[in-house]
Amino acid sequence: MSREVVVAGAAFIAMYLLVEENEDENKPRRRRRWWKTQLYKKRAGSELMIDLKSQELSGQYKNFTRMLPIDFEYLITLVGPKVGKYDTPMRAAISVQDRLALTVRFLATGDSYTSLQYIFRISKQSISLIVPEVCLAIIEAIKENIRVPTTPAGWKEISKKFEELWNFPHCIGSMDGKHVIIDAPIHSGTEYRNYKSFFSIVMFAVVDAEYNFLFVDAGCQGRISDGGVFKDTIFFKKLEADNLGLPLAETLVGRNKEVPYVLVSDSAFPLAEHIMKPYPGDFPKGSKQRIFNYRLSRARRIVENVFGIIASVFRVLRRPIRPTRKR
């Protein structure tokens, strides 16, 4: 092929591309009908929160957010720097107040994103990004409020409260697991199917005598027993390595034998030096075993009460959650 033909071909291609480019520039662009639909042009979250706050005495604000206005404002100061966005020349950013309000409403009710978009006038696509982001920001902001004691004195304070309130000495915590219903993840098989024949993840917790969380671990597959979930936690590993700062065994009032400080649990957990569970079986009324089981049950039910309270306040825990492998 001659050099002239190559040059002519290259010139033709260049000319063709130039013509196409000019045609594209001259072609009128189709105007978008709208940047966002009319429904979302005037967001309703801020006005809704103002109206609810004006009715604070009626309890409507607390019913909507599951918290008092002062607590909501405090959360805004904590998560605002983490989730706040800047306005752009094209549109105004969704405010921190709206982001937090729709998130706490989701946690309070478990409503679908589709339902929430009509309340707050924010698209469900945006809500699906906002809710996980705000939840992570809340966790990061308040995680230090849940602390495991690290000194014998700290554990003894908890033990003192258990003895005063629930008449069980040397108790340093009540522990149990709660199954949170989920939709089965894709390709998960029976990995999340529990013994009650529904799909779940397990939330394991240790609480003190006054219904406060000391330790929480969530996300383990529902097919694993409470005892198995416990053995997979950092808390158990530190307990097994004697790295929790527990006090040494001491004698009880009116007794000579030294007794260790223990966590109380149900029969699903293993019996160990620092783990106490009830005697198995049924015993006659008035027997020592039955009285012991009753006392242990009073101390142990605190963690069950905590699960009941949190599920009553944040009802997202009562509805099937749709998890992803990433989350």
C-alpha positions as CSV (number, residue, x, y, z in Angstrom):
1,M,0.0,0.0,0.0
2,S,1.4,3.4,-1.1
3,R,2.2,6.1,1.3
4,E,-0.3,8.4,-0.5
5,V,-3.2,6.0,0.1
6,V,-2.4,5.7,3.9
7,V,-2.2,9.5,4.2
8,A,-5.5,9.9,2.3
9,G,-7.2,7.2,4.5
10,A,-6.0,8.9,7.7
11,A,-7.2,12.3,6.4
12,F,-10.6,10.8,5.6
13,I,-11.0,9.3,9.1
14,A,-9.9,12.6,10.8
15,M,-12.4,14.5,8.6
16,Y,-15.2,12.0,9.4
17,L,-14.6,12.3,13.1
18,L,-14.5,16.1,12.9
19,V,-17.8,16.1,11.1
20,E,-19.3,13.8,13.7
21,E,-18.1,16.0,16.5
22,N,-19.6,19.1,14.9
23,E,-22.9,17.3,14.4
24,D,-22.9,16.3,18.1
25,E,-22.2,19.9,19.1
26,N,-25.0,21.2,16.8
27,K,-27.5,18.6,17.9
28,P,-29.8,20.1,20.5
29,R,-29.6,18.4,23.9
30,R,-32.7,16.9,25.3
31,R,-33.7,18.8,28.4
32,R,-34.2,16.6,31.5
33,R,-37.8,16.9,32.8
34,W,-36.5,17.4,36.3
35,W,-33.4,16.9,38.4
36,K,-35.6,15.2,41.1
37,T,-39.3,14.5,41.2
38,Q,-41.7,17.0,42.6
39,L,-42.3,14.8,45.7
40,Y,-38.7,15.3,46.9
41,K,-38.3,19.0,46.0
42,K,-39.6,20.1,49.4
43,R,-38.2,17.8,52.1
44,A,-40.6,17.4,55.0
45,G,-38.3,16.1,57.7
46,S,-37.3,19.4,59.3
47,E,-40.8,20.7,59.4
48,L,-42.0,17.5,60.8
49,M,-39.5,17.6,63.7
50,I,-40.4,21.2,64.5
51,D,-44.1,20.3,64.6
52,L,-43.4,17.3,66.9
53,K,-41.2,19.3,69.2
54,S,-44.0,21.8,69.6
55,Q,-46.1,18.9,70.9
56,E,-43.5,17.5,73.2
57,L,-45.7,17.5,76.2
58,S,-48.2,15.2,74.4
59,G,-45.5,12.5,74.0
60,Q,-45.6,12.6,70.2
61,Y,-42.0,13.5,69.8
62,K,-40.8,10.7,72.0
63,N,-43.1,8.3,70.3
64,F,-41.8,9.2,66.9
65,T,-38.0,9.2,67.7
66,R,-38.0,7.0,70.9
67,M,-36.1,9.7,72.7
68,L,-36.5,13.2,74.2
69,P,-35.6,16.3,72.1
70,I,-32.6,17.0,74.3
71,D,-31.2,13.5,73.5
72,F,-31.9,14.0,69.8
73,E,-30.1,17.3,69.8
74,Y,-27.2,15.7,71.6
75,L,-27.0,13.0,69.0
76,I,-26.9,15.6,66.3
77,T,-23.8,17.2,67.9
78,L,-22.1,13.8,67.9
79,V,-22.9,12.5,64.4
80,G,-23.1,15.9,62.6
81,P,-19.4,16.2,61.8
82,K,-19.4,12.6,60.5
83,V,-22.5,12.6,58.3
84,G,-23.0,16.3,57.3
85,K,-22.8,17.2,53.6
86,Y,-22.2,20.5,51.9
87,D,-24.6,22.2,49.6
88,T,-23.7,22.4,45.9
89,P,-24.7,24.9,43.1
90,M,-27.1,22.2,41.8
91,R,-29.0,21.3,45.0
92,A,-29.2,21.6,48.8
93,A,-27.7,18.8,50.8
94,I,-30.0,16.7,53.1
95,S,-29.5,18.2,56.6
96,V,-28.0,16.3,59.5
97,Q,-31.3,16.6,61.3
98,D,-33.2,14.9,58.5
99,R,-30.6,12.2,58.2
100,L,-30.7,11.4,61.9
101,A,-34.5,11.7,62.1
102,L,-35.2,9.2,59.3
103,T,-32.5,6.8,60.7
104,V,-34.0,6.8,64.3
105,R,-37.5,6.4,62.7
106,F,-36.3,3.4,60.8
107,L,-34.8,1.9,64.0
108,A,-37.9,2.8,66.0
109,T,-40.4,1.1,63.5
110,G,-38.5,-1.1,61.1
111,D,-40.5,0.6,58.3
112,S,-39.4,0.0,54.8
113,Y,-37.3,2.6,52.9
114,T,-40.3,3.0,50.5
115,S,-42.6,3.9,53.4
116,L,-40.0,6.4,54.9
117,Q,-39.5,8.2,51.6
118,Y,-43.1,9.4,51.7
119,I,-42.8,10.7,55.3
120,F,-39.5,12.5,54.8
121,R,-39.7,13.2,51.0
122,I,-36.3,11.7,50.4
123,S,-35.8,9.0,47.8
124,K,-35.5,5.4,49.0
125,Q,-32.2,5.2,47.1
126,S,-30.8,8.0,49.2
127,I,-32.3,6.5,52.4
128,S,-30.5,3.2,51.6
129,L,-27.2,5.1,51.8
130,I,-28.1,7.4,54.7
131,V,-29.3,4.8,57.2
132,P,-26.1,2.6,57.2
133,E,-23.9,5.7,57.3
134,V,-25.7,7.3,60.2
135,C,-25.9,4.0,62.1
136,L,-22.1,3.6,61.8
137,A,-21.6,7.2,62.9
138,I,-23.8,6.6,66.0
139,I,-21.8,3.5,66.9
140,E,-18.5,5.3,66.5
141,A,-19.8,8.3,68.6
142,I,-21.2,6.4,71.6
143,K,-19.4,3.1,71.6
144,E,-17.3,4.2,74.6
145,N,-20.5,4.3,76.7
146,I,-20.4,0.4,76.7
147,R,-17.4,-0.6,78.7
148,V,-16.3,-3.8,80.4
149,P,-14.7,-3.1,83.8
150,T,-11.0,-3.7,83.9
151,T,-10.3,-3.6,87.6
152,P,-11.4,-5.8,90.6
153,A,-13.0,-2.7,92.1
154,G,-15.1,-2.1,89.0
155,W,-16.4,-5.7,89.0
156,K,-17.1,-5.5,92.7
157,E,-19.4,-2.5,92.2
158,I,-21.5,-4.5,89.8
159,S,-21.5,-7.4,92.2
160,K,-22.7,-5.2,95.0
161,K,-25.7,-4.0,92.9
162,F,-26.7,-7.6,92.0
163,E,-26.7,-8.5,95.7
164,E,-28.7,-5.4,96.7
165,L,-31.3,-5.6,93.9
166,W,-31.5,-9.3,93.1
167,N,-30.2,-11.1,96.2
168,F,-27.5,-12.9,94.3
169,P,-23.9,-12.4,95.7
170,H,-20.7,-12.4,93.7
171,C,-22.6,-11.9,90.4
172,I,-20.7,-9.7,88.0
173,G,-23.1,-9.9,85.0
174,S,-26.0,-11.6,83.4
175,M,-25.4,-13.0,79.8
176,D,-27.5,-14.4,77.1
177,G,-28.1,-14.3,73.3
178,K,-31.0,-13.0,71.3
179,H,-32.0,-14.2,67.8
180,V,-32.7,-11.3,65.4
181,I,-34.8,-12.3,62.5
182,I,-33.4,-11.8,59.0
183,D,-34.2,-12.7,55.4
184,A,-31.9,-15.5,54.3
185,P,-28.9,-14.1,52.6
186,I,-28.4,-15.3,49.0
187,H,-26.5,-18.5,48.6
188,S,-26.3,-18.9,52.4
189,G,-28.1,-22.3,52.6
190,T,-28.9,-23.2,56.2
191,E,-26.0,-21.2,57.6
192,Y,-28.4,-18.7,59.3
193,R,-31.2,-21.1,60.1
194,N,-31.6,-21.6,63.8
195,Y,-33.2,-24.3,65.9
196,K,-36.5,-22.6,65.8
197,S,-36.6,-23.0,62.0
198,F,-36.2,-19.3,61.0
199,F,-33.2,-17.3,59.8
200,S,-31.4,-15.1,62.2
201,I,-28.3,-13.6,63.5
202,V,-27.4,-13.7,67.2
203,M,-26.9,-10.7,69.4
204,F,-24.9,-11.7,72.5
205,A,-24.8,-9.4,75.5
206,V,-23.6,-9.1,79.1
207,V,-25.5,-6.7,81.3
208,D,-25.2,-5.4,84.8
209,A,-27.9,-5.3,87.6
210,E,-29.3,-2.0,86.4
211,Y,-30.1,-3.0,82.8
212,N,-26.9,-1.5,81.3
213,F,-24.9,-3.2,78.6
214,L,-21.3,-4.2,79.6
215,F,-20.5,-6.1,76.4
216,V,-22.3,-6.7,73.1
217,D,-21.4,-8.8,70.1
218,A,-23.8,-9.1,67.1
219,G,-23.7,-10.9,63.7
220,C,-23.0,-14.5,64.4
221,Q,-25.0,-17.0,62.4
222,G,-28.3,-18.2,63.9
223,R,-27.4,-21.9,63.6
224,I,-24.8,-21.5,66.3
225,S,-25.9,-22.0,69.9
226,D,-25.6,-19.3,72.5
227,G,-22.7,-21.1,74.1
228,G,-21.0,-21.3,70.7
229,V,-21.5,-17.6,70.1
230,F,-20.1,-16.8,73.5
231,K,-17.0,-18.9,72.8
232,D,-16.4,-16.9,69.6
233,T,-16.3,-13.5,71.4
234,I,-13.4,-11.4,72.6
235,F,-15.0,-11.4,76.0
236,F,-14.7,-15.2,76.3
237,K,-11.1,-15.2,75.1
238,K,-10.2,-12.6,77.7
239,L,-12.1,-14.5,80.4
240,E,-10.4,-17.7,79.5
241,A,-7.0,-16.0,79.6
242,D,-7.8,-14.5,83.0
243,N,-7.4,-11.0,81.4
244,L,-10.6,-9.3,82.6
245,G,-9.3,-8.0,85.9
246,L,-11.8,-10.1,87.9
247,P,-11.5,-10.0,91.7
248,L,-10.1,-13.0,93.5
249,A,-12.5,-15.5,95.2
250,E,-13.7,-14.4,98.6
251,T,-15.8,-15.9,101.3
252,L,-19.5,-15.1,101.5
253,V,-21.1,-13.7,104.6
254,G,-21.6,-16.5,107.2
255,R,-19.5,-18.9,105.2
256,N,-15.9,-20.1,105.4
257,K,-15.3,-21.3,101.8
258,E,-14.0,-18.9,99.2
259,V,-16.4,-18.4,96.3
260,P,-15.4,-16.9,92.9
261,Y,-17.2,-14.1,91.2
262,V,-19.4,-15.4,88.4
263,L,-21.5,-14.5,85.4
264,V,-25.0,-16.0,85.5
265,S,-26.5,-17.8,82.4
266,D,-29.0,-20.4,81.3
267,S,-28.2,-24.0,80.6
268,A,-27.0,-23.3,77.0
269,F,-23.7,-22.0,78.4
270,P,-20.8,-24.2,79.8
271,L,-20.3,-24.4,83.5
272,A,-16.9,-22.9,84.5
273,E,-15.1,-21.2,87.3
274,H,-16.6,-17.8,86.5
275,I,-19.8,-19.0,84.8
276,M,-22.8,-20.2,86.9
277,K,-25.9,-21.9,85.4
278,P,-28.9,-23.6,87.0
279,Y,-29.1,-27.1,88.3
280,P,-30.6,-29.3,85.5
281,G,-33.9,-31.0,86.2
282,D,-36.9,-30.4,88.4
283,F,-36.6,-30.4,92.2
284,P,-39.0,-30.5,95.2
285,K,-40.4,-27.3,96.5
286,G,-38.1,-26.0,99.3
287,S,-35.1,-27.9,98.2
288,K,-31.7,-26.2,98.1
289,Q,-31.4,-26.8,94.4
290,R,-34.8,-25.2,93.6
291,I,-34.1,-22.2,95.8
292,F,-30.7,-21.7,94.1
293,N,-32.3,-22.0,90.7
294,Y,-34.9,-19.4,91.6
295,R,-32.2,-16.9,92.9
296,L,-30.1,-17.5,89.8
297,S,-33.1,-17.0,87.6
298,R,-33.9,-13.6,89.2
299,A,-30.4,-12.4,88.4
300,R,-30.2,-14.0,85.0
301,R,-33.6,-12.6,83.7
302,I,-32.1,-9.1,83.7
303,V,-30.5,-9.7,80.3
304,E,-33.8,-11.1,79.0
305,N,-35.5,-8.0,80.2
306,V,-32.9,-5.8,78.5
307,F,-33.5,-7.6,75.2
308,G,-37.3,-7.1,75.7
309,I,-36.9,-3.4,76.4
310,I,-34.6,-2.7,73.4
311,A,-36.9,-4.7,71.0
312,S,-39.9,-2.7,72.3
313,V,-38.2,0.7,71.8
314,F,-36.4,-0.1,68.5
315,R,-38.8,-2.3,66.7
316,V,-36.6,-2.9,63.8
317,L,-35.4,-5.9,65.9
318,R,-38.9,-7.4,65.5
319,R,-39.0,-7.3,61.8
320,P,-36.9,-9.4,59.3
321,I,-33.8,-7.5,58.4
322,R,-32.3,-7.8,54.9
323,P,-28.6,-8.2,55.4
324,T,-25.8,-8.2,52.8
325,R,-22.5,-10.0,53.1
326,K,-20.8,-6.7,53.3
327,R,-22.9,-5.5,56.2
